[in-house]
Amino acid sequence: MIRISNAQLWVHDQGEALDFYTKKVGLEVRADVTLPEMGDFRWLAVGPAGQPDIAVVLMAIPGPPVMDAETAEQVRTLMAKGFAGTVFLTTDDCRASYEELKSRGVEFTEEPEERPYGIDSGFRDPSGNSLRLTQVREMASV
């Protein structure tokens, strides 16, 4: 069986991203390992409490030889527009979670709004990545 274990977001600053995702969003650290033998490459991953089998890797944009300067700039441009990836978070109470995250300093781009699939809102991380916070409505079977 194939299962998803990690997803990845590009981040400008791993320390800033770590603070945002743990202190503001409330995720927990899954891994934080620096490998000197790989040029101090840092593997940094966070995930939601109660879901130990899934993590979001907060990956610094690499330089050459992994990524050339032009590609790195293209990634930064997409991030600034909020189009380098999206993480979808679910909650039992979108409005309450929205208020909790706002009180921790998360700036939302979209307040909770009724949608056909539930209550949905949106925010971005300090690197510009898009995150959705949704209270999913159970859909009737057809």
N, CA, C and O atoms as CSV, one atom per row, in Angstrom:
chain,resi,resn,atom,element,x,y,z
A,1,MET,N,N,0.847,-1.182,0.000
A,1,MET,CA,C,0.000,0.000,0.000
A,1,MET,C,C,0.890,1.242,0.000
A,1,MET,O,O,1.899,1.293,0.703
A,2,ILE,N,N,0.512,2.220,-0.779
A,2,ILE,CA,C,1.225,3.497,-0.827
A,2,ILE,C,C,0.451,4.501,0.009
A,2,ILE,O,O,-0.769,4.621,-0.107
A,3,ARG,N,N,1.189,5.229,0.866
A,3,ARG,CA,C,0.565,6.258,1.707
A,3,ARG,C,C,1.416,7.518,1.657
A,3,ARG,O,O,2.613,7.453,1.380
A,4,ILE,N,N,0.808,8.645,1.920
A,4,ILE,CA,C,1.547,9.912,1.983
A,4,ILE,C,C,2.112,10.055,3.391
A,4,ILE,O,O,1.405,9.860,4.379
A,5,SER,N,N,3.396,10.398,3.471
A,5,SER,CA,C,4.013,10.621,4.776
A,5,SER,C,C,4.456,12.066,4.944
A,5,SER,O,O,4.356,12.624,6.037
A,6,ASN,N,N,4.949,12.680,3.861
A,6,ASN,CA,C,5.438,14.056,3.921
A,6,ASN,C,C,4.956,14.838,2.711
A,6,ASN,O,O,4.808,14.297,1.615
A,7,ALA,N,N,4.719,16.100,2.931
A,7,ALA,CA,C,4.523,17.071,1.865
A,7,ALA,C,C,5.557,18.158,2.124
A,7,ALA,O,O,6.132,18.204,3.211
A,8,GLN,N,N,5.809,19.029,1.158
A,8,GLN,CA,C,6.864,20.021,1.325
A,8,GLN,C,C,6.406,21.406,0.906
A,8,GLN,O,O,5.691,21.568,-0.084
A,9,LEU,N,N,6.825,22.393,1.667
A,9,LEU,CA,C,6.636,23.793,1.306
A,9,LEU,C,C,8.007,24.454,1.247
A,9,LEU,O,O,8.861,24.200,2.096
A,10,TRP,N,N,8.214,25.300,0.246
A,10,TRP,CA,C,9.424,26.119,0.210
A,10,TRP,C,C,9.250,27.247,1.218
A,10,TRP,O,O,8.160,27.806,1.343
A,11,VAL,N,N,10.309,27.582,1.932
A,11,VAL,CA,C,10.269,28.707,2.874
A,11,VAL,C,C,11.527,29.553,2.699
A,11,VAL,O,O,12.591,29.046,2.341
A,12,HIS,N,N,11.384,30.844,2.958
A,12,HIS,CA,C,12.518,31.759,2.857
A,12,HIS,C,C,13.466,31.611,4.040
A,12,HIS,O,O,14.684,31.705,3.883
A,13,ASP,N,N,12.910,31.381,5.212
A,13,ASP,CA,C,13.689,31.337,6.452
A,13,ASP,C,C,13.123,30.217,7.320
A,13,ASP,O,O,11.996,30.314,7.805
A,14,GLN,N,N,13.898,29.163,7.514
A,14,GLN,CA,C,13.386,28.017,8.262
A,14,GLN,C,C,13.097,28.351,9.721
A,14,GLN,O,O,12.142,27.819,10.288
A,15,GLY,N,N,13.889,29.212,10.342
A,15,GLY,CA,C,13.630,29.602,11.733
A,15,GLY,C,C,12.311,30.347,11.864
A,15,GLY,O,O,11.519,30.070,12.765
A,16,GLU,N,N,12.080,31.288,10.966
A,16,GLU,CA,C,10.828,32.048,10.959
A,16,GLU,C,C,9.642,31.117,10.687
A,16,GLU,O,O,8.591,31.234,11.318
A,17,ALA,N,N,9.824,30.195,9.744
A,17,ALA,CA,C,8.755,29.236,9.422
A,17,ALA,C,C,8.468,28.332,10.617
A,17,ALA,O,O,7.307,28.050,10.915
A,18,LEU,N,N,9.508,27.879,11.298
A,18,LEU,CA,C,9.329,27.031,12.474
A,18,LEU,C,C,8.520,27.752,13.547
A,18,LEU,O,O,7.591,27.178,14.115
A,19,ASP,N,N,8.864,28.996,13.825
A,19,ASP,CA,C,8.107,29.786,14.807
A,19,ASP,C,C,6.648,29.932,14.388
A,19,ASP,O,O,5.749,29.761,15.211
A,20,PHE,N,N,6.406,30.246,13.125
A,20,PHE,CA,C,5.046,30.444,12.631
A,20,PHE,C,C,4.227,29.175,12.780
A,20,PHE,O,O,3.134,29.197,13.346
A,21,TYR,N,N,4.752,28.071,12.275
A,21,TYR,CA,C,3.969,26.831,12.265
A,21,TYR,C,C,3.791,26.215,13.651
A,21,TYR,O,O,2.779,25.559,13.902
A,22,THR,N,N,4.747,26.409,14.552
A,22,THR,CA,C,4.594,25.835,15.893
A,22,THR,C,C,3.901,26.796,16.859
A,22,THR,O,O,2.992,26.389,17.583
A,23,LYS,N,N,4.310,28.048,16.881
A,23,LYS,CA,C,3.759,28.994,17.862
A,23,LYS,C,C,2.437,29.610,17.447
A,23,LYS,O,O,1.599,29.898,18.302
A,24,LYS,N,N,2.234,29.818,16.163
A,24,LYS,CA,C,0.992,30.463,15.708
A,24,LYS,C,C,-0.039,29.449,15.223
A,24,LYS,O,O,-1.208,29.526,15.602
A,25,VAL,N,N,0.380,28.503,14.392
A,25,VAL,CA,C,-0.568,27.530,13.848
A,25,VAL,C,C,-0.792,26.381,14.835
A,25,VAL,O,O,-1.863,25.774,14.833
A,26,GLY,N,N,0.193,26.077,15.671
A,26,GLY,CA,C,0.023,25.041,16.685
A,26,GLY,C,C,0.468,23.649,16.271
A,26,GLY,O,O,0.102,22.666,16.915
A,27,LEU,N,N,1.260,23.551,15.193
A,27,LEU,CA,C,1.788,22.252,14.802
A,27,LEU,C,C,2.971,21.913,15.697
A,27,LEU,O,O,3.492,22.775,16.405
A,28,GLU,N,N,3.389,20.655,15.663
A,28,GLU,CA,C,4.532,20.228,16.472
A,28,GLU,C,C,5.678,19.800,15.572
A,28,GLU,O,O,5.470,19.418,14.420
A,29,VAL,N,N,6.884,19.867,16.107
A,29,VAL,CA,C,8.082,19.494,15.352
A,29,VAL,C,C,8.111,17.980,15.188
A,29,VAL,O,O,7.970,17.234,16.156
A,30,ARG,N,N,8.296,17.542,13.951
A,30,ARG,CA,C,8.463,16.113,13.650
A,30,ARG,C,C,9.947,15.768,13.526
A,30,ARG,O,O,10.391,14.711,13.973
A,31,ALA,N,N,10.707,16.682,12.909
A,31,ALA,CA,C,12.146,16.474,12.731
A,31,ALA,C,C,12.812,17.830,12.561
A,31,ALA,O,O,12.267,18.728,11.920
A,32,ASP,N,N,13.992,17.965,13.141
A,32,ASP,CA,C,14.814,19.158,12.953
A,32,ASP,C,C,16.261,18.706,13.023
A,32,ASP,O,O,16.865,18.674,14.095
A,33,VAL,N,N,16.809,18.357,11.866
A,33,VAL,CA,C,18.134,17.761,11.795
A,33,VAL,C,C,18.982,18.557,10.809
A,33,VAL,O,O,18.561,18.811,9.681
A,34,THR,N,N,20.166,18.943,11.237
A,34,THR,CA,C,21.120,19.614,10.358
A,34,THR,C,C,22.244,18.629,10.048
A,34,THR,O,O,22.799,18.001,10.950
A,35,LEU,N,N,22.567,18.504,8.780
A,35,LEU,CA,C,23.568,17.548,8.319
A,35,LEU,C,C,24.810,18.283,7.817
A,35,LEU,O,O,24.837,18.746,6.677
A,36,PRO,N,N,25.845,18.393,8.667
A,36,PRO,CA,C,27.066,19.096,8.257
A,36,PRO,C,C,27.709,18.503,7.010
A,36,PRO,O,O,28.267,19.230,6.187
A,37,GLU,N,N,27.631,17.175,6.870
A,37,GLU,CA,C,28.255,16.513,5.724
A,37,GLU,C,C,27.561,16.844,4.406
A,37,GLU,O,O,28.077,16.533,3.333
A,38,MET,N,N,26.381,17.481,4.489
A,38,MET,CA,C,25.661,17.911,3.283
A,38,MET,C,C,25.568,19.432,3.233
A,38,MET,O,O,24.562,19.988,2.790
A,39,GLY,N,N,26.635,20.105,3.695
A,39,GLY,CA,C,26.681,21.565,3.641
A,39,GLY,C,C,25.710,22.224,4.595
A,39,GLY,O,O,25.146,23.273,4.285
A,40,ASP,N,N,25.508,21.615,5.759
A,40,ASP,CA,C,24.576,22.104,6.778
A,40,ASP,C,C,23.125,22.126,6.299
A,40,ASP,O,O,22.338,22.983,6.700
A,41,PHE,N,N,22.786,21.170,5.437
A,41,PHE,CA,C,21.404,20.992,4.996
A,41,PHE,C,C,20.538,20.714,6.230
A,41,PHE,O,O,20.892,19.892,7.074
A,42,ARG,N,N,19.412,21.401,6.322
A,42,ARG,CA,C,18.510,21.249,7.464
A,42,ARG,C,C,17.198,20.612,7.010
A,42,ARG,O,O,16.489,21.154,6.162
A,43,TRP,N,N,16.891,19.458,7.588
A,43,TRP,CA,C,15.616,18.774,7.355
A,43,TRP,C,C,14.710,19.166,8.508
A,43,TRP,O,O,14.912,18.742,9.646
A,44,LEU,N,N,13.704,19.983,8.199
A,44,LEU,CA,C,12.800,20.525,9.215
A,44,LEU,C,C,11.380,20.158,8.835
A,44,LEU,O,O,10.908,20.518,7.756
A,45,ALA,N,N,10.699,19.445,9.715
A,45,ALA,CA,C,9.341,19.003,9.423
A,45,ALA,C,C,8.442,19.226,10.632
A,45,ALA,O,O,8.854,19.037,11.776
A,46,VAL,N,N,7.210,19.629,10.354
A,46,VAL,CA,C,6.203,19.853,11.395
A,46,VAL,C,C,4.937,19.090,11.007
A,46,VAL,O,O,4.751,18.704,9.853
A,47,GLY,N,N,4.077,18.885,11.999
A,47,GLY,CA,C,2.820,18.210,11.711
A,47,GLY,C,C,1.824,18.424,12.836
A,47,GLY,O,O,2.183,18.878,13.922
A,48,PRO,N,N,0.577,18.095,12.565
A,48,PRO,CA,C,-0.463,18.286,13.571
A,48,PRO,C,C,-0.394,17.235,14.679
A,48,PRO,O,O,-0.131,16.060,14.420
A,49,ALA,N,N,-0.632,17.669,15.906
A,49,ALA,CA,C,-0.714,16.729,17.027
A,49,ALA,C,C,-1.830,15.737,16.721
A,49,ALA,O,O,-2.873,16.111,16.184
A,50,GLY,N,N,-1.609,14.489,17.059
A,50,GLY,CA,C,-2.619,13.472,16.817
A,50,GLY,C,C,-2.550,12.859,15.433
A,50,GLY,O,O,-3.311,11.940,15.132
A,51,GLN,N,N,-1.655,13.344,14.582
A,51,GLN,CA,C,-1.443,12.766,13.254
A,51,GLN,C,C,0.059,12.523,13.058
A,51,GLN,O,O,0.695,13.179,12.234
A,52,PRO,N,N,0.610,11.593,13.807
A,52,PRO,CA,C,2.072,11.402,13.769
A,52,PRO,C,C,2.607,10.869,12.450
A,52,PRO,O,O,3.816,10.912,12.220
A,53,ASP,N,N,1.740,10.370,11.580
A,53,ASP,CA,C,2.218,9.775,10.333
A,53,ASP,C,C,2.245,10.751,9.156
A,53,ASP,O,O,2.509,10.340,8.026
A,54,ILE,N,N,1.978,12.033,9.403
A,54,ILE,CA,C,2.016,13.030,8.331
A,54,ILE,C,C,2.830,14.239,8.793
A,54,ILE,O,O,2.735,14.666,9.943
A,55,ALA,N,N,3.628,14.777,7.880
A,55,ALA,CA,C,4.446,15.944,8.208
A,55,ALA,C,C,4.547,16.851,6.994
A,55,ALA,O,O,4.430,16.408,5.852
A,56,VAL,N,N,4.768,18.129,7.267
A,56,VAL,CA,C,5.041,19.115,6.232
A,56,VAL,C,C,6.502,19.519,6.411
A,56,VAL,O,O,6.888,20.030,7.462
A,57,VAL,N,N,7.302,19.288,5.386
A,57,VAL,CA,C,8.711,19.655,5.415
A,57,VAL,C,C,8.813,21.126,5.038
A,57,VAL,O,O,8.283,21.544,4.008
A,58,LEU,N,N,9.485,21.903,5.858
A,58,LEU,CA,C,9.700,23.325,5.614
A,58,LEU,C,C,11.093,23.459,5.007
A,58,LEU,O,O,12.092,23.541,5.722
A,59,MET,N,N,11.142,23.480,3.679
A,59,MET,CA,C,12.386,23.365,2.939
A,59,MET,C,C,12.910,24.720,2.481
A,59,MET,O,O,12.215,25.480,1.807
A,60,ALA,N,N,14.154,25.003,2.864
A,60,ALA,CA,C,14.817,26.214,2.377
A,60,ALA,C,C,15.056,26.074,0.873
A,60,ALA,O,O,15.327,24.979,0.381
A,61,ILE,N,N,14.954,27.177,0.159
A,61,ILE,CA,C,15.204,27.162,-1.284
A,61,ILE,C,C,16.706,26.951,-1.487
A,61,ILE,O,O,17.513,27.770,-1.046
A,62,PRO,N,N,17.082,25.856,-2.153
A,62,PRO,CA,C,18.507,25.559,-2.295
A,62,PRO,C,C,19.170,26.371,-3.402
A,62,PRO,O,O,18.509,26.882,-4.305
A,63,GLY,N,N,20.454,26.472,-3.311
A,63,GLY,CA,C,21.233,27.103,-4.366
A,63,GLY,C,C,21.845,26.040,-5.252
A,63,GLY,O,O,21.514,24.860,-5.134
A,64,PRO,N,N,22.743,26.455,-6.147
A,64,PRO,CA,C,23.427,25.497,-7.024
A,64,PRO,C,C,24.232,24.501,-6.173
A,64,PRO,O,O,24.718,24.883,-5.109
A,65,PRO,N,N,24.382,23.297,-6.584
A,65,PRO,CA,C,23.987,22.714,-7.858
A,65,PRO,C,C,22.553,22.166,-7.864
A,65,PRO,O,O,22.066,21.719,-8.902
A,66,VAL,N,N,21.884,22.199,-6.723
A,66,VAL,CA,C,20.530,21.636,-6.649
A,66,VAL,C,C,19.549,22.469,-7.465
A,66,VAL,O,O,18.737,21.919,-8.210
A,67,MET,N,N,19.619,23.787,-7.331
A,67,MET,CA,C,18.693,24.674,-8.040
A,67,MET,C,C,19.475,25.878,-8.541
A,67,MET,O,O,20.168,26.536,-7.765
A,68,ASP,N,N,19.368,26.170,-9.828
A,68,ASP,CA,C,20.075,27.335,-10.364
A,68,ASP,C,C,19.374,28.620,-9.914
A,68,ASP,O,O,18.229,28.584,-9.463
A,69,ALA,N,N,20.058,29.733,-10.039
A,69,ALA,CA,C,19.553,31.020,-9.553
A,69,ALA,C,C,18.237,31.412,-10.217
A,69,ALA,O,O,17.346,31.943,-9.555
A,70,GLU,N,N,18.105,31.156,-11.514
A,70,GLU,CA,C,16.877,31.521,-12.230
A,70,GLU,C,C,15.675,30.725,-11.705
A,70,GLU,O,O,14.597,31.286,-11.509
A,71,THR,N,N,15.858,29.440,-11.482
A,71,THR,CA,C,14.774,28.605,-10.957
A,71,THR,C,C,14.421,29.028,-9.544
A,71,THR,O,O,13.242,29.101,-9.199
A,72,ALA,N,N,15.428,29.311,-8.717
A,72,ALA,CA,C,15.178,29.760,-7.347
A,72,ALA,C,C,14.346,31.047,-7.347
A,72,ALA,O,O,13.441,31.208,-6.527
A,73,GLU,N,N,14.657,31.954,-8.266
A,73,GLU,CA,C,13.901,33.205,-8.355
A,73,GLU,C,C,12.466,32.942,-8.804
A,73,GLU,O,O,11.540,33.598,-8.327
A,74,GLN,N,N,12.274,31.991,-9.713
A,74,GLN,CA,C,10.923,31.627,-10.144
A,74,GLN,C,C,10.115,31.062,-8.971
A,74,GLN,O,O,8.932,31.370,-8.825
A,75,VAL,N,N,10.749,30.244,-8.147
A,75,VAL,CA,C,10.078,29.701,-6.961
A,75,VAL,C,C,9.700,30.842,-6.018
A,75,VAL,O,O,8.576,30.877,-5.516
A,76,ARG,N,N,10.618,31.770,-5.772
A,76,ARG,CA,C,10.321,32.919,-4.895
A,76,ARG,C,C,9.153,33.752,-5.434
A,76,ARG,O,O,8.308,34.215,-4.667
A,77,THR,N,N,9.112,33.936,-6.747
A,77,THR,CA,C,8.023,34.702,-7.364
A,77,THR,C,C,6.688,34.006,-7.167
A,77,THR,O,O,5.698,34.651,-6.823
A,78,LEU,N,N,6.650,32.709,-7.379
A,78,LEU,CA,C,5.412,31.950,-7.160
A,78,LEU,C,C,4.990,31.989,-5.697
A,78,LEU,O,O,3.802,32.104,-5.396
A,79,MET,N,N,5.952,31.895,-4.790
A,79,MET,CA,C,5.646,31.963,-3.356
A,79,MET,C,C,5.022,33.316,-3.009
A,79,MET,O,O,4.044,33.382,-2.265
A,80,ALA,N,N,5.588,34.381,-3.545
A,80,ALA,CA,C,5.081,35.723,-3.255
A,80,ALA,C,C,3.636,35.893,-3.702
A,80,ALA,O,O,2.884,36.677,-3.123
A,81,LYS,N,N,3.258,35.152,-4.735
A,81,LYS,CA,C,1.892,35.210,-5.249
A,81,LYS,C,C,0.972,34.201,-4.556
A,81,LYS,O,O,-0.235,34.192,-4.795
A,82,GLY,N,N,1.552,33.349,-3.691
A,82,GLY,CA,C,0.755,32.331,-3.014
A,82,GLY,C,C,0.473,31.112,-3.868
A,82,GLY,O,O,-0.485,30.383,-3.610
A,83,PHE,N,N,1.309,30.876,-4.903
A,83,PHE,CA,C,1.052,29.781,-5.829
A,83,PHE,C,C,2.167,28.744,-5.878
A,83,PHE,O,O,2.346,28.090,-6.906
A,84,ALA,N,N,2.909,28.578,-4.807
A,84,ALA,CA,C,3.969,27.565,-4.791
A,84,ALA,C,C,3.517,26.300,-4.083
A,84,ALA,O,O,4.314,25.379,-3.902
A,85,GLY,N,N,2.269,26.237,-3.684
A,85,GLY,CA,C,1.726,25.079,-2.975
A,85,GLY,C,C,0.714,25.536,-1.947
A,85,GLY,O,O,0.729,26.685,-1.507
A,86,THR,N,N,-0.152,24.636,-1.576
A,86,THR,CA,C,-1.171,24.939,-0.579
A,86,THR,C,C,-1.264,23.777,0.399
A,86,THR,O,O,-1.207,22.614,0.000
A,87,VAL,N,N,-1.405,24.092,1.661
A,87,VAL,CA,C,-1.680,23.086,2.682
A,87,VAL,C,C,-3.127,23.270,3.094
A,87,VAL,O,O,-3.567,24.383,3.385
A,88,PHE,N,N,-3.863,22.168,3.117
A,88,PHE,CA,C,-5.269,22.187,3.499
A,88,PHE,C,C,-5.397,21.621,4.910
A,88,PHE,O,O,-5.075,20.459,5.154
A,89,LEU,N,N,-5.867,22.447,5.828
A,89,LEU,CA,C,-6.077,22.038,7.217
A,89,LEU,C,C,-7.571,21.909,7.470
A,89,LEU,O,O,-8.359,22.703,6.955
A,90,THR,N,N,-7.964,20.918,8.255
A,90,THR,CA,C,-9.374,20.787,8.626
A,90,THR,C,C,-9.521,20.949,10.125
A,90,THR,O,O,-8.594,20.695,10.894
A,91,THR,N,N,-10.703,21.376,10.518
A,91,THR,CA,C,-11.020,21.604,11.915
A,91,THR,C,C,-12.491,21.303,12.140
A,91,THR,O,O,-13.287,21.327,11.201
A,92,ASP,N,N,-12.850,21.021,13.380
A,92,ASP,CA,C,-14.257,20.769,13.709
A,92,ASP,C,C,-15.063,22.055,13.799
A,92,ASP,O,O,-16.284,22.037,13.645
A,93,ASP,N,N,-14.375,23.191,14.053
A,93,ASP,CA,C,-15.061,24.473,14.201
A,93,ASP,C,C,-14.191,25.560,13.576
A,93,ASP,O,O,-13.295,26.101,14.225
A,94,CYS,N,N,-14.463,25.871,12.319
A,94,CYS,CA,C,-13.631,26.817,11.578
A,94,CYS,C,C,-13.624,28.201,12.220
A,94,CYS,O,O,-12.575,28.836,12.323
A,95,ARG,N,N,-14.779,28.660,12.645
A,95,ARG,CA,C,-14.831,30.015,13.218
A,95,ARG,C,C,-14.050,30.106,14.527
A,95,ARG,O,O,-13.363,31.100,14.763
A,96,ALA,N,N,-14.143,29.091,15.374
A,96,ALA,CA,C,-13.391,29.094,16.634
A,96,ALA,C,C,-11.888,28.994,16.360
A,96,ALA,O,O,-11.093,29.689,16.993
A,97,SER,N,N,-11.498,28.127,15.415
A,97,SER,CA,C,-10.078,27.993,15.073
A,97,SER,C,C,-9.546,29.279,14.453
A,97,SER,O,O,-8.411,29.676,14.718
A,98,TYR,N,N,-10.353,29.922,13.638
A,98,TYR,CA,C,-10.002,31.207,13.040
A,98,TYR,C,C,-9.696,32.226,14.147
A,98,TYR,O,O,-8.671,32.905,14.101
A,99,GLU,N,N,-10.577,32.328,15.128
A,99,GLU,CA,C,-10.378,33.287,16.230
A,99,GLU,C,C,-9.131,32.936,17.040
A,99,GLU,O,O,-8.379,33.824,17.441
A,100,GLU,N,N,-8.914,31.642,17.279
A,100,GLU,CA,C,-7.732,31.217,18.034
A,100,GLU,C,C,-6.451,31.574,17.292
A,100,GLU,O,O,-5.517,32.115,17.884
A,101,LEU,N,N,-6.407,31.274,15.999
A,101,LEU,CA,C,-5.203,31.576,15.221
A,101,LEU,C,C,-4.992,33.082,15.093
A,101,LEU,O,O,-3.858,33.556,15.157
A,102,LYS,N,N,-6.078,33.838,14.912
A,102,LYS,CA,C,-5.951,35.302,14.863
A,102,LYS,C,C,-5.362,35.837,16.163
A,102,LYS,O,O,-4.532,36.745,16.141
A,103,SER,N,N,-5.787,35.278,17.299
A,103,SER,CA,C,-5.275,35.744,18.595
A,103,SER,C,C,-3.786,35.441,18.760
A,103,SER,O,O,-3.107,36.086,19.559
A,104,ARG,N,N,-3.279,34.466,18.011
A,104,ARG,CA,C,-1.850,34.123,18.034
A,104,ARG,C,C,-1.052,34.929,17.010
A,104,ARG,O,O,0.168,34.788,16.927
A,105,GLY,N,N,-1.734,35.775,16.226
A,105,GLY,CA,C,-1.038,36.630,15.281
A,105,GLY,C,C,-1.093,36.186,13.830
A,105,GLY,O,O,-0.420,36.774,12.983
A,106,VAL,N,N,-1.880,35.160,13.525
A,106,VAL,CA,C,-2.016,34.742,12.133
A,106,VAL,C,C,-2.894,35.765,11.412
A,106,VAL,O,O,-3.976,36.110,11.887
A,107,GLU,N,N,-2.426,36.240,10.278
A,107,GLU,CA,C,-3.180,37.203,9.479
A,107,GLU,C,C,-3.889,36.466,8.352
A,107,GLU,O,O,-3.251,35.871,7.483
A,108,PHE,N,N,-5.199,36.511,8.375
A,108,PHE,CA,C,-6.005,35.793,7.391
A,108,PHE,C,C,-6.219,36.646,6.140
A,108,PHE,O,O,-6.368,37.866,6.215
A,109,THR,N,N,-6.230,35.978,5.004
A,109,THR,CA,C,-6.541,36.627,3.731
A,109,THR,C,C,-8.030,36.485,3.422
A,109,THR,O,O,-8.589,37.256,2.643
A,110,GLU,N,N,-8.664,35.487,4.044
A,110,GLU,CA,C,-10.101,35.251,3.866
A,110,GLU,C,C,-10.702,34.810,5.195
A,110,GLU,O,O,-10.241,33.849,5.811
A,111,GLU,N,N,-11.730,35.521,5.624
A,111,GLU,CA,C,-12.434,35.146,6.841
A,111,GLU,C,C,-13.282,33.908,6.576
A,111,GLU,O,O,-13.561,33.597,5.418
A,112,PRO,N,N,-13.702,33.186,7.633
A,112,PRO,CA,C,-14.549,32.016,7.423
A,112,PRO,C,C,-15.815,32.374,6.647
A,112,PRO,O,O,-16.499,33.354,6.945
A,113,GLU,N,N,-16.102,31.550,5.647
A,113,GLU,CA,C,-17.259,31.792,4.791
A,113,GLU,C,C,-17.913,30.455,4.453
A,113,GLU,O,O,-17.233,29.452,4.231
A,114,GLU,N,N,-19.231,30.460,4.418
A,114,GLU,CA,C,-19.988,29.262,4.039
A,114,GLU,C,C,-19.724,28.937,2.575
A,114,GLU,O,O,-19.779,29.810,1.709
A,115,ARG,N,N,-19.440,27.678,2.319
A,115,ARG,CA,C,-19.232,27.170,0.967
A,115,ARG,C,C,-20.079,25.892,0.824
A,115,ARG,O,O,-20.553,25.358,1.826
A,116,PRO,N,N,-20.267,25.414,-0.372
A,116,PRO,CA,C,-21.054,24.182,-0.539
A,116,PRO,C,C,-20.473,22.987,0.228
A,116,PRO,O,O,-21.211,22.086,0.626
A,117,TYR,N,N,-19.156,22.981,0.434
A,117,TYR,CA,C,-18.479,21.861,1.093
A,117,TYR,C,C,-18.242,22.085,2.582
A,117,TYR,O,O,-17.754,21.184,3.264
A,118,GLY,N,N,-18.577,23.268,3.104
A,118,GLY,CA,C,-18.364,23.556,4.522
A,118,GLY,C,C,-18.036,25.020,4.751
A,118,GLY,O,O,-18.418,25.882,3.959
A,119,ILE,N,N,-17.337,25.295,5.823
A,119,ILE,CA,C,-16.909,26.658,6.156
A,119,ILE,C,C,-15.411,26.720,5.887
A,119,ILE,O,O,-14.650,25.882,6.371
A,120,ASP,N,N,-14.993,27.722,5.108
A,120,ASP,CA,C,-13.630,27.774,4.612
A,120,ASP,C,C,-13.029,29.154,4.854
A,120,ASP,O,O,-13.726,30.166,4.775
A,121,SER,N,N,-11.723,29.187,5.151
A,121,SER,CA,C,-10.996,30.444,5.320
A,121,SER,C,C,-9.582,30.247,4.793
A,121,SER,O,O,-9.173,29.123,4.504
A,122,GLY,N,N,-8.837,31.338,4.669
A,122,GLY,CA,C,-7.493,31.231,4.134
A,122,GLY,C,C,-6.515,32.176,4.797
A,122,GLY,O,O,-6.881,33.268,5.232
A,123,PHE,N,N,-5.263,31.742,4.868
A,123,PHE,CA,C,-4.182,32.599,5.366
A,123,PHE,C,C,-2.900,32.190,4.671
A,123,PHE,O,O,-2.853,31.174,3.977
A,124,ARG,N,N,-1.852,32.993,4.864
A,124,ARG,CA,C,-0.559,32.709,4.257
A,124,ARG,C,C,0.511,32.727,5.329
A,124,ARG,O,O,0.396,33.416,6.343
A,125,ASP,N,N,1.557,31.950,5.080
A,125,ASP,CA,C,2.671,31.931,6.023
A,125,ASP,C,C,3.646,33.066,5.687
A,125,ASP,O,O,3.461,33.744,4.676
A,126,PRO,N,N,4.678,33.291,6.509
A,126,PRO,CA,C,5.604,34.395,6.255
A,126,PRO,C,C,6.328,34.311,4.904
A,126,PRO,O,O,6.824,35.323,4.409
A,127,SER,N,N,6.395,33.119,4.305
A,127,SER,CA,C,7.026,32.972,2.997
A,127,SER,C,C,6.048,33.175,1.851
A,127,SER,O,O,6.457,33.193,0.690
A,128,GLY,N,N,4.764,33.328,2.156
A,128,GLY,CA,C,3.759,33.560,1.130
A,128,GLY,C,C,2.944,32.333,0.766
A,128,GLY,O,O,2.022,32.427,-0.044
A,129,ASN,N,N,3.267,31.170,1.351
A,129,ASN,CA,C,2.526,29.955,1.041
A,129,ASN,C,C,1.080,30.073,1.500
A,129,ASN,O,O,0.782,30.647,2.547
A,130,SER,N,N,0.198,29.515,0.691
A,130,SER,CA,C,-1.234,29.556,0.959
A,130,SER,C,C,-1.647,28.391,1.854
A,130,SER,O,O,-1.224,27.254,1.644
A,131,LEU,N,N,-2.474,28.684,2.849
A,131,LEU,CA,C,-3.056,27.652,3.705
A,131,LEU,C,C,-4.555,27.857,3.765
A,131,LEU,O,O,-5.031,28.988,3.863
A,132,ARG,N,N,-5.299,26.767,3.705
A,132,ARG,CA,C,-6.757,26.791,3.825
A,132,ARG,C,C,-7.113,26.137,5.151
A,132,ARG,O,O,-6.533,25.118,5.525
A,133,LEU,N,N,-8.055,26.722,5.850
A,133,LEU,CA,C,-8.585,26.172,7.099
A,133,LEU,C,C,-10.068,25.947,6.880
A,133,LEU,O,O,-10.825,26.894,6.667
A,134,THR,N,N,-10.481,24.681,6.934
A,134,THR,CA,C,-11.836,24.318,6.520
A,134,THR,C,C,-12.527,23.412,7.535
A,134,THR,O,O,-11.931,22.484,8.082
A,135,GLN,N,N,-13.775,23.707,7.763
A,135,GLN,CA,C,-14.660,22.825,8.512
A,135,GLN,C,C,-15.495,22.129,7.442
A,135,GLN,O,O,-16.406,22.727,6.869
A,136,VAL,N,N,-15.180,20.867,7.176
A,136,VAL,CA,C,-15.795,20.144,6.067
A,136,VAL,C,C,-17.192,19.672,6.459
A,136,VAL,O,O,-17.395,19.062,7.509
A,137,ARG,N,N,-18.130,19.969,5.597
A,137,ARG,CA,C,-19.506,19.518,5.782
A,137,ARG,C,C,-19.619,18.112,5.209
A,137,ARG,O,O,-19.119,17.840,4.118
A,138,GLU,N,N,-20.270,17.229,5.938
A,138,GLU,CA,C,-20.474,15.889,5.430
A,138,GLU,C,C,-21.438,15.950,4.260
A,138,GLU,O,O,-22.539,16.490,4.372
A,139,MET,N,N,-21.017,15.399,3.151
A,139,MET,CA,C,-21.825,15.448,1.940
A,139,MET,C,C,-22.757,14.229,1.908
A,139,MET,O,O,-22.384,13.133,2.324
A,140,ALA,N,N,-23.952,14.446,1.415
A,140,ALA,CA,C,-24.902,13.346,1.278
A,140,ALA,C,C,-24.467,12.410,0.174
A,140,ALA,O,O,-23.956,12.850,-0.856
A,141,SER,N,N,-24.669,11.113,0.383
A,141,SER,CA,C,-24.346,10.133,-0.647
A,141,SER,C,C,-25.331,10.230,-1.795
A,141,SER,O,O,-26.517,10.493,-1.599
A,142,VAL,N,N,-24.821,10.013,-2.985
A,142,VAL,CA,C,-25.686,10.097,-4.178
A,142,VAL,C,C,-26.217,8.727,-4.519
A,142,VAL,O,O,-26.963,8.577,-5.487
